């Protein structure tokens, strides 16, 4: 079987005043491999430009798997 990477997306969930249960921000067109440091950096940037707290991120990778 052959795997071909198609796309990676990151959904960041943050909490703050007015959305204590979490607010999701989604980012598409991410690199094939997203590191922990990159996710932490993204969370830090989002915290810096808002009054929200970075809670967690969900990384979704889509691959095409071909049966040879």
N, CA, C and O atoms as a CHARMM CRD file, in Angstrom:
* protein
*
  272
    1    1 UNK  N      0.83900  -1.17300   0.00000 PROA 1      0.00000
    2    1 UNK  CA     0.00000   0.00000   0.00000 PROA 1      0.00000
    3    1 UNK  C      0.88700   1.24000   0.00000 PROA 1      0.00000
    4    1 UNK  O      1.98600   1.24800   0.55400 PROA 1      0.00000
    5    2 UNK  N      0.38600   2.25500  -0.62100 PROA 2      0.00000
    6    2 UNK  CA     1.12800   3.51000  -0.74800 PROA 2      0.00000
    7    2 UNK  C      0.32400   4.64100  -0.10900 PROA 2      0.00000
    8    2 UNK  O     -0.85700   4.82400  -0.40400 PROA 2      0.00000
    9    3 UNK  N      0.99300   5.40200   0.77900 PROA 3      0.00000
   10    3 UNK  CA     0.34700   6.54500   1.43100 PROA 3      0.00000
   11    3 UNK  C      0.82900   7.83400   0.79500 PROA 3      0.00000
   12    3 UNK  O      2.02700   8.02600   0.58700 PROA 3      0.00000
   13    4 UNK  N     -0.10500   8.71000   0.49000 PROA 4      0.00000
   14    4 UNK  CA     0.21700  10.02900  -0.05000 PROA 4      0.00000
   15    4 UNK  C     -0.45300  11.08600   0.82000 PROA 4      0.00000
   16    4 UNK  O     -1.67400  11.09600   0.97800 PROA 4      0.00000
   17    5 UNK  N      0.36700  11.97900   1.38500 PROA 5      0.00000
   18    5 UNK  CA    -0.15900  13.06300   2.21500 PROA 5      0.00000
   19    5 UNK  C     -0.93900  14.03400   1.34300 PROA 5      0.00000
   20    5 UNK  O     -0.48800  14.39800   0.25800 PROA 5      0.00000
   21    6 UNK  N     -2.10800  14.45300   1.81400 PROA 6      0.00000
   22    6 UNK  CA    -2.92900  15.41800   1.09100 PROA 6      0.00000
   23    6 UNK  C     -2.98300  16.77200   1.79800 PROA 6      0.00000
   24    6 UNK  O     -2.78800  17.81300   1.17200 PROA 6      0.00000
   25    7 UNK  N     -3.25300  16.75100   3.12100 PROA 7      0.00000
   26    7 UNK  CA    -3.35200  18.02400   3.83900 PROA 7      0.00000
   27    7 UNK  C     -3.27800  17.79600   5.34500 PROA 7      0.00000
   28    7 UNK  O     -3.51500  16.69700   5.84700 PROA 7      0.00000
   29    8 UNK  N     -2.94200  18.86900   6.04000 PROA 8      0.00000
   30    8 UNK  CA    -2.93200  18.88000   7.49700 PROA 8      0.00000
   31    8 UNK  C     -3.63300  20.14300   7.96100 PROA 8      0.00000
   32    8 UNK  O     -3.43700  21.21900   7.39500 PROA 8      0.00000
   33    9 UNK  N     -4.44900  20.00700   8.99300 PROA 9      0.00000
   34    9 UNK  CA    -5.15400  21.15100   9.57500 PROA 9      0.00000
   35    9 UNK  C     -4.97300  21.11800  11.08700 PROA 9      0.00000
   36    9 UNK  O     -4.79000  20.05600  11.68200 PROA 9      0.00000
   37   10 UNK  N     -5.02500  22.29700  11.69700 PROA 10     0.00000
   38   10 UNK  CA    -4.92700  22.41000  13.15000 PROA 10     0.00000
   39   10 UNK  C     -6.13200  23.20100  13.64700 PROA 10     0.00000
   40   10 UNK  O     -6.43100  24.28200  13.14000 PROA 10     0.00000
   41   11 UNK  N     -6.81400  22.65200  14.63800 PROA 11     0.00000
   42   11 UNK  CA    -7.91400  23.35300  15.30500 PROA 11     0.00000
   43   11 UNK  C     -7.45800  23.64800  16.73100 PROA 11     0.00000
   44   11 UNK  O     -7.14600  22.73100  17.49200 PROA 11     0.00000
   45   12 UNK  N     -7.42200  24.92500  17.08700 PROA 12     0.00000
   46   12 UNK  CA    -6.97400  25.36000  18.40700 PROA 12     0.00000
   47   12 UNK  C     -8.20400  25.74500  19.21700 PROA 12     0.00000
   48   12 UNK  O     -9.02800  26.53900  18.76400 PROA 12     0.00000
   49   13 UNK  N     -8.32600  25.18100  20.41600 PROA 13     0.00000
   50   13 UNK  CA    -9.43200  25.52500  21.30400 PROA 13     0.00000
   51   13 UNK  C     -8.90800  26.41600  22.41900 PROA 13     0.00000
   52   13 UNK  O     -7.93300  26.09300  23.09800 PROA 13     0.00000
   53   14 UNK  N     -9.58800  27.55500  22.58900 PROA 14     0.00000
   54   14 UNK  CA    -9.18700  28.53700  23.59100 PROA 14     0.00000
   55   14 UNK  C    -10.40000  28.90000  24.43200 PROA 14     0.00000
   56   14 UNK  O    -11.53300  28.86200  23.95300 PROA 14     0.00000
   57   15 UNK  N    -10.15300  29.25400  25.69200 PROA 15     0.00000
   58   15 UNK  CA   -11.24300  29.66100  26.56900 PROA 15     0.00000
   59   15 UNK  C    -10.99400  31.07100  27.07400 PROA 15     0.00000
   60   15 UNK  O     -9.85400  31.51800  27.19400 PROA 15     0.00000
   61   16 UNK  N    -12.07600  31.75400  27.36400 PROA 16     0.00000
   62   16 UNK  CA   -11.97900  33.12000  27.85300 PROA 16     0.00000
   63   16 UNK  C    -13.34900  33.64300  28.22900 PROA 16     0.00000
   64   16 UNK  O    -14.33400  32.90500  28.22400 PROA 16     0.00000
   65   17 UNK  N    -13.40100  34.90600  28.55000 PROA 17     0.00000
   66   17 UNK  CA   -14.65200  35.53200  28.95600 PROA 17     0.00000
   67   17 UNK  C    -15.67300  35.46500  27.82100 PROA 17     0.00000
   68   17 UNK  O    -15.41200  35.89400  26.69700 PROA 17     0.00000
   69   18 UNK  N    -16.83900  34.91500  28.14700 PROA 18     0.00000
   70   18 UNK  CA   -17.89100  34.79400  27.15000 PROA 18     0.00000
   71   18 UNK  C    -17.88500  33.46500  26.41800 PROA 18     0.00000
   72   18 UNK  O    -18.86700  33.12500  25.75800 PROA 18     0.00000
   73   19 UNK  N    -16.82200  32.72000  26.51800 PROA 19     0.00000
   74   19 UNK  CA   -16.75000  31.38300  25.90800 PROA 19     0.00000
   75   19 UNK  C    -15.88800  30.47500  26.79400 PROA 19     0.00000
   76   19 UNK  O    -14.84700  29.96300  26.38400 PROA 19     0.00000
   77   20 UNK  N    -16.37000  30.30500  28.01900 PROA 20     0.00000
   78   20 UNK  CA   -15.65800  29.51900  29.02100 PROA 20     0.00000
   79   20 UNK  C    -15.53200  28.05000  28.63000 PROA 20     0.00000
   80   20 UNK  O    -14.58900  27.37600  29.04400 PROA 20     0.00000
   81   21 UNK  N    -16.47500  27.55200  27.83700 PROA 21     0.00000
   82   21 UNK  CA   -16.43700  26.15400  27.40200 PROA 21     0.00000
   83   21 UNK  C    -15.52600  25.93700  26.20500 PROA 21     0.00000
   84   21 UNK  O    -15.32000  24.79800  25.78500 PROA 21     0.00000
   85   22 UNK  N    -14.98200  27.00300  25.65500 PROA 22     0.00000
   86   22 UNK  CA   -14.03600  26.87300  24.55500 PROA 22     0.00000
   87   22 UNK  C    -14.54100  27.44600  23.25100 PROA 22     0.00000
   88   22 UNK  O    -15.71900  27.34800  22.90900 PROA 22     0.00000
   89   23 UNK  N    -13.61500  28.04400  22.54100 PROA 23     0.00000
   90   23 UNK  CA   -13.86200  28.61000  21.21400 PROA 23     0.00000
   91   23 UNK  C    -12.80900  28.01500  20.29100 PROA 23     0.00000
   92   23 UNK  O    -11.61600  28.06900  20.58800 PROA 23     0.00000
   93   24 UNK  N    -13.24700  27.44800  19.17400 PROA 24     0.00000
   94   24 UNK  CA   -12.31900  26.77500  18.26600 PROA 24     0.00000
   95   24 UNK  C    -11.93300  27.69200  17.11400 PROA 24     0.00000
   96   24 UNK  O    -12.78500  28.31000  16.47500 PROA 24     0.00000
   97   25 UNK  N    -10.62600  27.76700  16.86600 PROA 25     0.00000
   98   25 UNK  CA   -10.10200  28.48900  15.70200 PROA 25     0.00000
   99   25 UNK  C     -9.38900  27.45400  14.83300 PROA 25     0.00000
  100   25 UNK  O     -8.54800  26.70100  15.32400 PROA 25     0.00000
  101   26 UNK  N     -9.72000  27.41900  13.55800 PROA 26     0.00000
  102   26 UNK  CA    -9.16500  26.40300  12.65400 PROA 26     0.00000
  103   26 UNK  C     -8.19500  27.01800  11.66400 PROA 26     0.00000
  104   26 UNK  O     -8.39800  28.13000  11.17800 PROA 26     0.00000
  105   27 UNK  N     -7.13200  26.27100  11.37200 PROA 27     0.00000
  106   27 UNK  CA    -6.09500  26.70600  10.44500 PROA 27     0.00000
  107   27 UNK  C     -5.82800  25.57900   9.44800 PROA 27     0.00000
  108   27 UNK  O     -5.50000  24.45800   9.83700 PROA 27     0.00000
  109   28 UNK  N     -5.97300  25.89000   8.16600 PROA 28     0.00000
  110   28 UNK  CA    -5.72100  24.91800   7.09800 PROA 28     0.00000
  111   28 UNK  C     -4.36200  25.20500   6.46600 PROA 28     0.00000
  112   28 UNK  O     -3.67000  26.14500   6.85700 PROA 28     0.00000
  113   29 UNK  N     -3.99800  24.40400   5.51000 PROA 29     0.00000
  114   29 UNK  CA    -2.74500  24.57700   4.76400 PROA 29     0.00000
  115   29 UNK  C     -1.52200  24.54600   5.66700 PROA 29     0.00000
  116   29 UNK  O     -0.58400  25.32100   5.48000 PROA 29     0.00000
  117   30 UNK  N     -1.53400  23.65400   6.64000 PROA 30     0.00000
  118   30 UNK  CA    -0.40700  23.48700   7.54500 PROA 30     0.00000
  119   30 UNK  C      0.59700  22.52700   6.90400 PROA 30     0.00000
  120   30 UNK  O      0.24700  21.79100   5.98100 PROA 30     0.00000
  121   31 UNK  N      1.85200  22.53200   7.39200 PROA 31     0.00000
  122   31 UNK  CA     2.83400  21.60200   6.83600 PROA 31     0.00000
  123   31 UNK  C      2.45700  20.15000   7.15400 PROA 31     0.00000
  124   31 UNK  O      1.64400  19.88500   8.03900 PROA 31     0.00000
  125   32 UNK  N      3.05400  19.24000   6.42700 PROA 32     0.00000
  126   32 UNK  CA     2.73900  17.81800   6.60200 PROA 32     0.00000
  127   32 UNK  C      2.96200  17.36700   8.04000 PROA 32     0.00000
  128   32 UNK  O      2.13500  16.64700   8.60000 PROA 32     0.00000
  129   33 UNK  N      4.06200  17.78000   8.63200 PROA 33     0.00000
  130   33 UNK  CA     4.37700  17.43300  10.02000 PROA 33     0.00000
  131   33 UNK  C      4.34100  18.71300  10.84500 PROA 33     0.00000
  132   33 UNK  O      5.04800  19.67600  10.54500 PROA 33     0.00000
  133   34 UNK  N      3.51900  18.71600  11.88000 PROA 34     0.00000
  134   34 UNK  CA     3.42200  19.85800  12.78200 PROA 34     0.00000
  135   34 UNK  C      3.99300  19.41800  14.13000 PROA 34     0.00000
  136   34 UNK  O      3.52300  18.44500  14.72000 PROA 34     0.00000
  137   35 UNK  N      5.00800  20.13900  14.61300 PROA 35     0.00000
  138   35 UNK  CA     5.67600  19.75500  15.85400 PROA 35     0.00000
  139   35 UNK  C      4.96700  20.33800  17.07700 PROA 35     0.00000
  140   35 UNK  O      4.16200  21.26200  16.96800 PROA 35     0.00000
  141   36 UNK  N      5.28800  19.77500  18.23600 PROA 36     0.00000
  142   36 UNK  CA     4.74900  20.29600  19.49200 PROA 36     0.00000
  143   36 UNK  C      5.13700  21.75700  19.68600 PROA 36     0.00000
  144   36 UNK  O      4.32000  22.56800  20.12300 PROA 36     0.00000
  145   37 UNK  N      6.38400  22.09000  19.36000 PROA 37     0.00000
  146   37 UNK  CA     6.85400  23.47000  19.51500 PROA 37     0.00000
  147   37 UNK  C      6.08000  24.43100  18.61100 PROA 37     0.00000
  148   37 UNK  O      5.78300  25.55500  19.01600 PROA 37     0.00000
  149   38 UNK  N      5.75400  23.99900  17.39400 PROA 38     0.00000
  150   38 UNK  CA     4.98000  24.84900  16.49100 PROA 38     0.00000
  151   38 UNK  C      3.57500  25.09000  17.03600 PROA 38     0.00000
  152   38 UNK  O      3.05600  26.20300  16.95700 PROA 38     0.00000
  153   39 UNK  N      2.96500  24.05200  17.58600 PROA 39     0.00000
  154   39 UNK  CA     1.62200  24.19900  18.14600 PROA 39     0.00000
  155   39 UNK  C      1.66400  25.10300  19.37500 PROA 39     0.00000
  156   39 UNK  O      0.80800  25.97000  19.54900 PROA 39     0.00000
  157   40 UNK  N      2.66300  24.89300  20.21800 PROA 40     0.00000
  158   40 UNK  CA     2.80700  25.74400  21.39800 PROA 40     0.00000
  159   40 UNK  C      3.02000  27.19900  20.97900 PROA 40     0.00000
  160   40 UNK  O      2.45400  28.10800  21.58600 PROA 40     0.00000
  161   41 UNK  N      3.83000  27.42200  19.94900 PROA 41     0.00000
  162   41 UNK  CA     4.06500  28.77300  19.44900 PROA 41     0.00000
  163   41 UNK  C      2.80300  29.41100  18.90600 PROA 41     0.00000
  164   41 UNK  O      2.54600  30.59000  19.15000 PROA 41     0.00000
  165   42 UNK  N      2.01000  28.63800  18.16800 PROA 42     0.00000
  166   42 UNK  CA     0.73900  29.14900  17.64900 PROA 42     0.00000
  167   42 UNK  C     -0.18500  29.53300  18.80100 PROA 42     0.00000
  168   42 UNK  O     -0.82200  30.58600  18.77100 PROA 42     0.00000
  169   43 UNK  N     -0.25300  28.67700  19.81100 PROA 43     0.00000
  170   43 UNK  CA    -1.07000  28.98400  20.98500 PROA 43     0.00000
  171   43 UNK  C     -0.59800  30.24500  21.68900 PROA 43     0.00000
  172   43 UNK  O     -1.41400  31.05600  22.12700 PROA 43     0.00000
  173   44 UNK  N      0.72000  30.41400  21.80200 PROA 44     0.00000
  174   44 UNK  CA     1.27400  31.61100  22.44300 PROA 44     0.00000
  175   44 UNK  C      0.92500  32.87800  21.66600 PROA 44     0.00000
  176   44 UNK  O      0.59000  33.90400  22.25800 PROA 44     0.00000
  177   45 UNK  N      1.00600  32.80200  20.33400 PROA 45     0.00000
  178   45 UNK  CA     0.66000  33.96400  19.50200 PROA 45     0.00000
  179   45 UNK  C     -0.81800  34.31600  19.67600 PROA 45     0.00000
  180   45 UNK  O     -1.16700  35.48700  19.82500 PROA 45     0.00000
  181   46 UNK  N     -1.67600  33.30700  19.65600 PROA 46     0.00000
  182   46 UNK  CA    -3.11000  33.56200  19.80900 PROA 46     0.00000
  183   46 UNK  C     -3.42800  34.14300  21.18800 PROA 46     0.00000
  184   46 UNK  O     -4.29800  35.00500  21.31400 PROA 46     0.00000
  185   47 UNK  N     -2.72300  33.67100  22.21900 PROA 47     0.00000
  186   47 UNK  CA    -2.91200  34.24800  23.55200 PROA 47     0.00000
  187   47 UNK  C     -2.45800  35.70500  23.58600 PROA 47     0.00000
  188   47 UNK  O     -3.07500  36.53700  24.25200 PROA 47     0.00000
  189   48 UNK  N     -1.38100  36.01000  22.86800 PROA 48     0.00000
  190   48 UNK  CA    -0.83100  37.36800  22.87200 PROA 48     0.00000
  191   48 UNK  C     -1.75500  38.37700  22.18900 PROA 48     0.00000
  192   48 UNK  O     -1.76100  39.55300  22.55200 PROA 48     0.00000
  193   49 UNK  N     -2.52900  37.92800  21.21000 PROA 49     0.00000
  194   49 UNK  CA    -3.39500  38.85800  20.47100 PROA 49     0.00000
  195   49 UNK  C     -4.85000  38.81100  20.94600 PROA 49     0.00000
  196   49 UNK  O     -5.72200  39.45600  20.36300 PROA 49     0.00000
  197   50 UNK  N     -5.10100  38.04900  21.99900 PROA 50     0.00000
  198   50 UNK  CA    -6.45400  37.97600  22.55000 PROA 50     0.00000
  199   50 UNK  C     -6.34900  37.92200  24.07300 PROA 50     0.00000
  200   50 UNK  O     -5.25100  37.88600  24.62900 PROA 50     0.00000
  201   51 UNK  N     -7.47300  37.91700  24.72200 PROA 51     0.00000
  202   51 UNK  CA    -7.50100  37.74600  26.17600 PROA 51     0.00000
  203   51 UNK  C     -7.82000  36.30900  26.54500 PROA 51     0.00000
  204   51 UNK  O     -8.19300  36.03200  27.68500 PROA 51     0.00000
  205   52 UNK  N     -7.67900  35.39400  25.60200 PROA 52     0.00000
  206   52 UNK  CA    -8.05300  34.00000  25.79700 PROA 52     0.00000
  207   52 UNK  C     -6.85700  33.15200  26.21100 PROA 52     0.00000
  208   52 UNK  O     -5.70300  33.55000  26.05000 PROA 52     0.00000
  209   53 UNK  N     -7.16600  31.95900  26.75400 PROA 53     0.00000
  210   53 UNK  CA    -6.14700  31.00700  27.17900 PROA 53     0.00000
  211   53 UNK  C     -6.16100  29.81600  26.21600 PROA 53     0.00000
  212   53 UNK  O     -7.22000  29.25800  25.92600 PROA 53     0.00000
  213   54 UNK  N     -4.99100  29.43700  25.72900 PROA 54     0.00000
  214   54 UNK  CA    -4.83700  28.27300  24.85400 PROA 54     0.00000
  215   54 UNK  C     -5.06000  27.01600  25.68500 PROA 54     0.00000
  216   54 UNK  O     -4.33000  26.77000  26.64500 PROA 54     0.00000
  217   55 UNK  N     -6.07300  26.21400  25.31900 PROA 55     0.00000
  218   55 UNK  CA    -6.38900  24.99100  26.05500 PROA 55     0.00000
  219   55 UNK  C     -5.77300  23.75800  25.40500 PROA 55     0.00000
  220   55 UNK  O     -5.02100  23.02400  26.04600 PROA 55     0.00000
  221   56 UNK  N     -6.09400  23.53000  24.12600 PROA 56     0.00000
  222   56 UNK  CA    -5.54000  22.36400  23.42600 PROA 56     0.00000
  223   56 UNK  C     -5.68900  22.54200  21.92500 PROA 56     0.00000
  224   56 UNK  O     -6.41000  23.42100  21.45200 PROA 56     0.00000
  225   57 UNK  N     -4.99300  21.69100  21.18900 PROA 57     0.00000
  226   57 UNK  CA    -5.06600  21.70900  19.72500 PROA 57     0.00000
  227   57 UNK  C     -5.35400  20.30100  19.22000 PROA 57     0.00000
  228   57 UNK  O     -4.92700  19.30800  19.80900 PROA 57     0.00000
  229   58 UNK  N     -6.08100  20.24400  18.12400 PROA 58     0.00000
  230   58 UNK  CA    -6.35400  18.98200  17.44500 PROA 58     0.00000
  231   58 UNK  C     -5.74200  19.06500  16.05400 PROA 58     0.00000
  232   58 UNK  O     -6.06300  19.96200  15.27500 PROA 58     0.00000
  233   59 UNK  N     -4.85500  18.11700  15.75100 PROA 59     0.00000
  234   59 UNK  CA    -4.19300  18.08000  14.44600 PROA 59     0.00000
  235   59 UNK  C     -4.84300  16.97300  13.62700 PROA 59     0.00000
  236   59 UNK  O     -4.94200  15.83000  14.07400 PROA 59     0.00000
  237   60 UNK  N     -5.28400  17.32600  12.42100 PROA 60     0.00000
  238   60 UNK  CA    -5.91400  16.36200  11.52200 PROA 60     0.00000
  239   60 UNK  C     -5.09800  16.27400  10.24100 PROA 60     0.00000
  240   60 UNK  O     -4.88400  17.27100   9.55100 PROA 60     0.00000
  241   61 UNK  N     -4.64700  15.06400   9.93700 PROA 61     0.00000
  242   61 UNK  CA    -3.88000  14.82400   8.71800 PROA 61     0.00000
  243   61 UNK  C     -4.70700  13.93300   7.79700 PROA 61     0.00000
  244   61 UNK  O     -5.25600  12.92000   8.23000 PROA 61     0.00000
  245   62 UNK  N     -4.79100  14.31400   6.53800 PROA 62     0.00000
  246   62 UNK  CA    -5.52500  13.53000   5.55000 PROA 62     0.00000
  247   62 UNK  C     -4.53200  12.90400   4.58400 PROA 62     0.00000
  248   62 UNK  O     -3.68700  13.58700   4.00600 PROA 62     0.00000
  249   63 UNK  N     -4.64900  11.59300   4.42200 PROA 63     0.00000
  250   63 UNK  CA    -3.77500  10.85900   3.51200 PROA 63     0.00000
  251   63 UNK  C     -4.62200  10.03600   2.54400 PROA 63     0.00000
  252   63 UNK  O     -5.72000   9.58800   2.87500 PROA 63     0.00000
  253   64 UNK  N     -4.09600   9.85500   1.37700 PROA 64     0.00000
  254   64 UNK  CA    -4.70900   8.96300   0.39500 PROA 64     0.00000
  255   64 UNK  C     -3.91000   7.66500   0.44600 PROA 64     0.00000
  256   64 UNK  O     -2.68700   7.67700   0.30500 PROA 64     0.00000
  257   65 UNK  N     -4.60100   6.55100   0.64900 PROA 65     0.00000
  258   65 UNK  CA    -3.93500   5.25700   0.72000 PROA 65     0.00000
  259   65 UNK  C     -4.36500   4.43900  -0.49100 PROA 65     0.00000
  260   65 UNK  O     -5.54500   4.14300  -0.68300 PROA 65     0.00000
  261   66 UNK  N     -3.37300   4.08500  -1.29900 PROA 66     0.00000
  262   66 UNK  CA    -3.63000   3.37200  -2.54700 PROA 66     0.00000
  263   66 UNK  C     -3.21200   1.91400  -2.37900 PROA 66     0.00000
  264   66 UNK  O     -2.11100   1.62200  -1.91400 PROA 66     0.00000
  265   67 UNK  N     -4.09300   1.01800  -2.75700 PROA 67     0.00000
  266   67 UNK  CA    -3.79500  -0.40400  -2.72000 PROA 67     0.00000
  267   67 UNK  C     -3.11100  -0.78400  -4.02200 PROA 67     0.00000
  268   67 UNK  O     -3.74200  -0.81600  -5.07900 PROA 67     0.00000
  269   68 UNK  N     -1.83200  -1.06900  -3.94400 PROA 68     0.00000
  270   68 UNK  CA    -1.06800  -1.41300  -5.16100 PROA 68     0.00000
  271   68 UNK  C     -1.25700  -2.85400  -5.55100 PROA 68     0.00000
  272   68 UNK  O     -0.68700  -3.30400  -6.54500 PROA 68     0.00000
